[in-house]
Amino acid sequence: MKRILQTAVAVVSSWRFLINFAVILLITAWVPLLSQTVTMSDDQGNVMHEAVTTSRVYQSWAVVLRQGPGMSGHLRAVALHAGMCFAIAFAVWFLALYSQRPDKPTDDGDGQEPDSP
């Protein structure tokens, strides 16, 4: 348990993780949250006009940053985006660092290889 907590703290305090997290946020900011198609047709069913409205994550970020957290719909979208990006980045970095950390220290401080049993 101590090793898990140490690895988690090492991941969150790593500047490489924070840069990676920021890059993931920027790259995924263009992902569409909502794509809605509106079609107008006449009596016979012929399509007269069709429009597609797409809402992207960066637009929700802009609304929250400009108008504050009172915009609950946008705030939920931003929180979901940041949370998912953090969870994925943290999981990848945690697994990478956890696999590199030894269970027990192999060096007793004398500079020599540990004795084999």
C-alpha positions as CSV (number, residue, x, y, z in Angstrom):
1,M,0.0,0.0,0.0
2,K,2.9,2.3,0.8
3,R,4.4,1.7,-2.6
4,I,1.1,2.5,-4.3
5,L,0.8,5.8,-2.4
6,Q,4.5,6.7,-3.1
7,T,4.0,6.0,-6.8
8,A,0.8,8.1,-6.9
9,V,2.5,11.0,-5.3
10,A,5.5,10.7,-7.6
11,V,3.2,10.7,-10.6
12,V,1.2,13.8,-9.6
13,S,4.3,15.7,-8.5
14,S,6.2,14.9,-11.8
15,W,6.5,17.9,-14.1
16,R,6.5,15.5,-17.1
17,F,3.1,14.2,-16.0
18,L,1.7,17.7,-15.7
19,I,3.0,18.7,-19.2
20,N,1.6,15.5,-20.6
21,F,-1.8,16.2,-19.0
22,A,-1.8,19.7,-20.4
23,V,-0.9,18.4,-23.9
24,I,-3.7,15.8,-23.7
25,L,-6.2,18.6,-22.7
26,L,-5.1,20.7,-25.7
27,I,-5.2,17.9,-28.2
28,T,-8.6,16.6,-27.1
29,A,-10.1,20.1,-26.9
30,W,-11.3,19.8,-30.6
31,V,-13.4,16.7,-29.9
32,P,-17.0,17.4,-30.5
33,L,-19.2,17.1,-27.5
34,L,-22.5,17.4,-29.4
35,S,-23.3,17.2,-33.1
36,Q,-26.9,18.0,-33.9
37,T,-28.5,17.9,-37.4
38,V,-31.6,20.0,-38.1
39,T,-33.5,19.1,-41.3
40,M,-36.3,21.2,-42.8
41,S,-38.5,19.4,-45.3
42,D,-41.7,20.2,-47.3
43,D,-45.0,18.4,-47.4
44,Q,-43.7,15.7,-49.8
45,G,-40.7,15.0,-47.7
46,N,-38.1,16.7,-49.9
47,V,-35.3,18.2,-47.9
48,M,-35.3,22.0,-48.2
49,H,-32.6,22.8,-45.7
50,E,-30.2,20.9,-43.5
51,A,-27.9,22.4,-40.9
52,V,-25.4,20.7,-38.6
53,T,-24.5,22.3,-35.3
54,T,-21.4,21.1,-33.6
55,S,-20.3,22.0,-30.0
56,R,-16.7,21.4,-29.2
57,V,-14.9,21.1,-25.8
58,Y,-12.8,24.2,-26.3
59,Q,-16.1,26.2,-26.7
60,S,-17.2,25.0,-23.2
61,W,-13.8,25.8,-21.7
62,A,-14.1,29.3,-23.2
63,V,-17.6,29.8,-21.7
64,V,-16.6,28.6,-18.3
65,L,-13.4,30.8,-18.3
66,R,-15.3,33.9,-19.5
67,Q,-18.6,33.6,-17.7
68,G,-17.6,31.7,-14.6
69,P,-18.8,28.5,-13.1
70,G,-22.4,29.5,-13.1
71,M,-22.9,27.8,-16.5
72,S,-23.6,24.4,-15.1
73,G,-24.0,22.6,-18.4
74,H,-20.7,23.8,-19.7
75,L,-19.1,23.3,-16.3
76,R,-20.1,19.6,-16.3
77,A,-18.7,19.2,-19.8
78,V,-15.4,20.8,-18.8
79,A,-15.2,18.8,-15.5
80,L,-15.9,15.6,-17.5
81,H,-13.2,16.4,-20.1
82,A,-10.6,17.3,-17.5
83,G,-11.4,14.3,-15.3
84,M,-11.3,11.8,-18.1
85,C,-8.0,13.2,-19.4
86,F,-6.5,13.2,-15.9
87,A,-7.7,9.6,-15.2
88,I,-6.2,8.3,-18.5
89,A,-2.9,10.2,-18.1
90,F,-2.6,9.2,-14.5
91,A,-3.2,5.5,-15.2
92,V,-0.6,5.4,-17.9
93,W,2.0,7.2,-15.8
94,F,1.2,5.3,-12.7
95,L,1.6,1.9,-14.5
96,A,4.9,3.1,-16.1
97,L,6.4,4.3,-12.8
98,Y,4.9,1.4,-10.7
99,S,6.6,-1.2,-12.9
100,Q,9.9,0.6,-12.6
101,R,10.0,0.8,-8.7
102,P,11.5,-2.2,-7.0
103,D,9.6,-4.0,-4.2
104,K,12.6,-4.1,-1.9
105,P,15.8,-2.1,-2.0
106,T,18.5,-4.1,-3.6
107,D,21.4,-1.9,-2.5
108,D,22.5,-1.9,1.1
109,G,24.7,1.1,0.7
110,D,28.1,-0.6,0.4
111,G,28.3,-0.2,-3.4
112,Q,28.5,-3.9,-4.0
113,E,26.0,-6.3,-5.6
114,P,23.5,-7.9,-3.1
115,D,24.4,-11.4,-1.9
116,S,22.3,-14.2,-3.5
117,P,20.8,-16.6,-1.0
